[in-house]
């Protein structure tokens, strides 16, 4: 029986009409088995979905779900080809995607945030790009899953907010469901965003692309900026404001909307207190627990300012 590398070599040489020189696994993913492949035509990447998560083998999944990411990439690569990978080949019976290299410099937003080398201008540009993508996606009527993504939408809200069984986060879910929906990226984790030497942003990993709320994308990335700026309140505040300003330069963002603030807090809590998939944050478990507890308390406030929100998560305590 052939292993992944042997099968990939045969498939790529046949489908892309080129020689394969090297295949190496890419770590850090959760669901898919990912490989970096050096060919006669350059570097490409393979994503294989199996019956279990690559990082958590005890969690089952359906290999055929990879078709949803294929559909997402088809949509995204057409609206903004410079921002998203190109689908080079799709092998349904192998649950396999072959994708172009969209991050040739191997630098991610996560790396830049952790190194504290992201500037206000970068955050502004990132917000502007996200809003531009949302604007173009608002004209896309195709839904990539059955029942207009309804089941996936509900599952993702529960996974990120509902499992805490927190009254205010449950109310947030109810309020989000009342908002308009459109296609969104779904997982703007900083590790999924590439940054070039010239400050150009690119995006990958679209298994969570779905018909959802744009505020969820904005809040997810906003919360991620804060989480990766822990112990650096001034930076977190400035980068978050610049990100929002950039977004608002294209699409008006209700920055003082409590739903946005509670979405950001919910994402921070999701990163601090996730029993299934712990998130790598450079603080002690005790501090994670204390900050999670503080977030659960402040959520009950009727009005939360951005200053107190960012201080709560980033100040050393």
N, C-alpha and C positions, 0 to 999 in steps of 0.2 A: 504494500500500500504506500503510495507516494505521500510525502509530507507537504506542507504548505509551500515551501520554497521550490520544491521540484515541480509541483503543479503550476505555480506562478510563472516559473521560467518558461515552461511549454506554452502556457496561455498567452503570455506577453509577446514572446517571439512570434507566435502565430498571428495574434490580433494586431500588433503594432508593427509587424514586419521589421524587427530589429533584433540585435543580439542583446542578451542580458549578461552583464558582467558581475553584478553583485546584488545580493538580496539580504537585507538586515532588518530585524524586527524593530519597531518603534515602541518604546515604553511610554507610560503615562496615561494611556487611554483607559476607558472603563468598560465599554461594551464590545467594540470591534477588535479584531486582530489586525494590526496595521504593519505594513512593511514598506521600507524605503528601497527603491529598486533603481540601480544604475544601469542604463541601457546605452546603446549606440546613438540614441536620439536625445540623451540627457536623463534627468532624474524624474521618476514618477512615483506615485504611491498607490498601494493596494490596500483596500479595506475589505475584510472578510467578516461576515456575521455568522456565528455558530449558534448552537442551541443553548449556550450559556454565556454569561458575561466574561470577557477576557480577564478582567481584574478580580472578579468575584465569581468563581466557577460554580458556587452553590446557588447562584441566582439564575433561573432559567429564562430564556427569551426565545423569540421565533426568528429563525434565520431569514425568512421571507420578508421581514420588516425592513430589510435593507432597501427594498424598492422605494420606500418613502423618501429616503435620503437621495436616491437617484432622481426622483421626481423633483425634489427641492433644488438639486444642483442644476437640473435642466432649466428651471425657472430663473434661478439666480444668475447663472452664467450668461443668460440672454439679456437681463436688465442691466447688469454691471459686470461685463467680462473681465475687467481689470482687477476686480475686488475678490472674485470667487474662482475656485478651481474649475477647470474644464473636465468634463467626463470624457475620458479617452476610450473606455470600453465598459460594458455592463454584461456580466455573465450570470443570468438569473439562476441557473441550476447549480451554480457554485456560490451563490449569494455573495458576489464579488463585484467591487467597483475598482476601476483603474482610473486614477485622477492625476491631473497635471500638478506640478510643484508650484504652489501659490505662496510659499514662504522660503524662497531660495537662500535667504540670509540666516535662517534658523534663529531669529530673534522674535520673541513674543512680547505682548503687552505685559504679561505676568512678570517676565524677566525685567523689563524696564521699570515697572512699578516697584518691584522688590529692590532694584538697584537705585531707586529714587532718581531716575534720569528722565522721566516723563515731565514735560513742561506744560504750562498753561496753554500754550499755542497748540500743542499736540492734542490735549484733551478737547479743546475747542474744535479742532479739525475732526476728531473722532465723533463728536456729537453731530457735527454738520454732515458727515458721511452717513451716519446711522439714519438721520432724518431723511436724507436723500433716498436711501434705500427704502425706508418706510413709505415715502411718497410714491415711488415707482411701484412698490408692491401693492399699494392701495388700488391699483388698476387691474391687478391680477385676480381673476374670479375663480380660477381653478383651485379646488381643495384636493390635497394629495391623499387623504384618507377617507374611509367610508363615513357616512353620516356627518359630513362637513367638519371632520376632526373633533366632534363633540366629546367622544369618549377620551381621546388623548388629552384634550384641553382640560377636562375635569381631573384626570389622573395627575397631570403636571401641577395643577393648582394644589391638589391634596399633598403631593410629594414635597412641594416647596413650602407650603403654608399650613395645610390642614392637619398634618400629622402631629403638630404640637398640641392640638386640642385647646388652643387659646381662643377665648371668646372674640377678641378684636381681630385676630387673623381670620377667624371664620366669617366675621362680618365683612372683612376685606374681600374674601372670596365671593361672597354674595354680591358685593358692590362691583367687583370686576366683571362679574357675569352680566351686569346691566349695561356695560360699556359696549361701543361698537367693536367689531372684530374684523381683522384682515390678516393676510399672511404676515408672519413675523419670523425672525431668525430663531428665537427660542432658547438659545444657549450661548450667551455672550460672555462666557468665561474668558478671562484674560489669556489663558493658555491657547485659546482658539483664535486669537487675533494676532496676526503677524505685524511687525514694525520693521520697515527697511531703514537703511542708514540715512536715507533722505526724509524719513518720517512718514512714508506712505504706509497706510494700513491695508491689510488683506484679512480674509476670514475663511475659516474652515469648520468642519464638523456640524452637519445640519440634520442630525437624526431627530432633533426637537423642533425643526421647522414645522409650523402649524398655523391654523387660523386662530389667532389669539388677539390679545390687547397690546397695542404698541407701548403702553405704559409699563407692561411687564418687561419688555426688552430694555427700556430706559432705566427702570428700577433695578433690574438685574445687573446691568453694567455699572450703574451708580453705586449700588451696594458693594460690588466687587472693587471699585476704586477705593472706597472707604476701608474695606477689609485689608487691602494690600497697602494701606497707609497707616496701619495701627502704630501708635506711639509717635505719629507725626501729624498732629491736628492741623497746623497751618497748611501743609501740603494737601491733605485730604479735602479741606474746605475749598482751597483755591482750584484744585483739579476738578472737583465736583461742580463748582459754579461755572467753570469754563466749559465743561462738558455740556451742562444744561444750556448755557448761552449759545454754544455751537448748534445744538439741536434746535433751539428756538429761532435761530437765524433762517431756518428753512420751514419748520413747522412750529406754530405757536405751542409752547409747553406751559401748562398751568403749574408753575414751579411751587406755588404755595398750596396746591391741592393735597389734602391730607392722605388721599389714596396713594399718591406718589410717595409721600414720606413713609407711609406704613408699608408700602411695597419694598422700599429700600431697607427699612428696618427688618422686614420679614426675610429678605435675602441675607442680611448680615447674620440674623439668627440661624438661618439655614446653613450658613457656612460655619458658624461657631458651634452648633449643636446638631450634628447629623450623625446618628448612631450607625447608619448603614454604610455611609461613605464619608469617613472623617476627612476634613479639608486641611491641607497643610498650611498652617498659620504659625508664624514664629513667636508664639507666646505660650506660656505654660497652660496645662489643662485647668488649673485653678482659675487663672485669669479668663480663660474661655468660658468657664462655668459662671464666673461672677458677671462677666459682660452679658452673657445670655440671660441671666436673671434680671439684670438691669433693663435690658431691652423689653422683656416681658412685662415689666412694671410700667415703663414709660409709654408703652402702647395704649394704656388705658387713658392717657391724657387726651382731652378733646382737641387741643391744638398743640402741636409740637413744632418748635422752630428748627431751622436747619442747623443753627449753631449748637443747640443743645443735643440734637441728634448726632452730629458728627463728633462732638466732644465726648458723648457717652461711649461711643464705640472706640475712639482713637486715644483718648487720654489714658495715661498710665494710672492704673488703680489696682 
